[in-house]
Amino acid sequence: MQISERIEKYWDTRSEDFSRVRRMEIEGADFLAWNEIIKKNLPAGKNLKVLDVGTGAGFFAVLLSKLGHDVTGVDMSSKMLIEAEKNIAAFDCRADFLKMNAQELNFDAETFDVVISRNLTWTLPDAMEAYKEWCRVLKFGGVLMNFDSDYGDKNFTNTATCAKGEVEDEMLIECNEIKNSLRISTHNRPRWDIELLENLGLKVKSDADIAPLVHNDKKMFYDSIPLFGIYATK
């Protein structure tokens, strides 16, 4: 099985539980904090065209739709997209969802005002190619936002990284094996991401750790790994 197929199978398997957690997050205390971070870093303008890469269960699709923007969410997991459709309807929002590889986007150059992603790049077979694609489809003056963690040397069977009972042991083992096979796990992040985006000609701002702002809901479990934010303008 190719690594891309293995990753897709992993997220298909986790889709329902992952969606349940995202719904709790949308309804919880941290959603407002996410709203403020996103709004602060959006380019000027109304009805922005937004690409949510690795939309998963549609967290950012809901958030940005509620802010009045035109959202397209893409994901390689068919079952995640089913969950995203359920959530966008449940929260009375609108977005379009497409099955698509984050590294091979089927969009024309300079299509979107915003490209946004969360919890994706650490699990991509080739994050460099993904970033190049995201920059390609971004309009001049547009903003690329990526929120991720440096999981490269972390072990997901450690309770500090993942709550026991939240994810089955066999899935944790599979996640570790996938992560350890990926080149991005050898990079020092977000320094690597920032340098790559600057070399692609983007102007980059970043937050080393936004977890203290968006990980405060007592009903949720969050790992102890810093959650960095990257805001790159083309």
Secondary structure, 3 states (H helix, E strand, C coil): CCHHHHHHHHHHHHHHHHHHHHHHHHHCCCHHHHHHHHHHHCCCCCCCEEEEECCCCCHHHHHHHHCCCEEEEEECCHHHHHHHHHHHHHCCCCCEEEECCCCCCCCCCCCEEEEEEECCHHHCCCHHHHHHHHHHCEEEEEEEEEEECCCCCCCCCCCCCCCECCECHHHHHHHHHHHHHCHHHHCCCCHHHHHHHHHCCCEEEEECCCHHHHCCCCCCCCCCCCCEEEEEEC
